[in-house]
Amino acid sequence: MTLEILTPEKKIFSGEVFGVQLPGISGLFEVLDKHAPLVSALKAGHLKILKDKSASTSFSIQGGFVEVLNNRTTVLVEGAKEL
């Protein structure tokens, strides 16, 4: 699936990934390949990009939103720092 992470200032990440773990308002959730359409609010926390089954990259994010549609996940956040 394609993942994009955007802040008001710049694009933080764009590329093909295995999945992504996100800090939703009601708790942590994961989006994988061919996930059903979804829109959700995000709280401040850790976002983990699963590049494949063994490699990952993490970011500390501020609140925002995520949209999943047509095997494309777009994360819009106020700010993000790579961990």
Residue pairs with C-beta under 8 A, 6 or more apart in sequence:
1 16
1 17
1 18
1 19
1 31
1 32
1 33
1 34
1 35
1 71
1 72
1 73
2 14
2 15
2 16
2 17
2 71
2 72
2 73
3 13
3 14
3 15
3 16
3 17
3 20
3 49
3 72
3 73
3 75
4 11
4 13
4 14
4 72
4 73
4 74
4 75
5 11
5 12
5 13
5 14
5 47
5 59
5 75
5 77
5 80
6 12
6 74
6 75
6 76
6 77
7 76
7 77
7 78
7 79
7 80
8 78
12 59
12 80
12 82
13 49
13 57
13 59
17 49
17 50
17 51
18 32
18 33
18 50
18 51
18 52
18 53
19 30
19 31
19 32
19 33
19 50
20 30
20 31
20 47
20 48
20 49
20 50
20 73
20 75
21 28
21 29
21 30
21 46
21 47
21 48
21 50
22 28
22 29
22 30
22 31
22 40
22 42
22 47
22 66
22 75
23 42
23 43
23 44
23 45
23 46
23 47
23 61
24 40
24 41
24 42
24 43
25 40
25 41
25 42
25 43
28 45
29 40
31 38
31 66
31 68
31 73
33 71
34 71
35 68
35 71
35 73
36 68
37 68
37 69
37 70
38 66
38 67
38 68
39 65
39 66
39 67
39 68
40 65
40 66
41 63
41 64
41 65
42 61
42 63
42 64
42 65
42 66
42 75
42 77
43 63
44 60
44 61
44 62
44 63
45 60
45 61
46 58
46 59
46 60
46 61
46 83
47 58
47 59
47 60
47 61
47 75
47 77
47 80
48 56
48 57
48 58
48 59
49 56
49 57
49 58
49 59
50 56
51 57
57 82
58 82
58 83
59 80
59 81
59 82
59 83
60 80
60 81
60 83
61 75
61 77
61 78
61 79
61 80
62 77
62 78
62 79
62 80
63 77
63 78
64 75
64 76
64 77
64 78
65 75
65 76
66 73
66 74
66 75
66 76
67 73
67 74
67 76
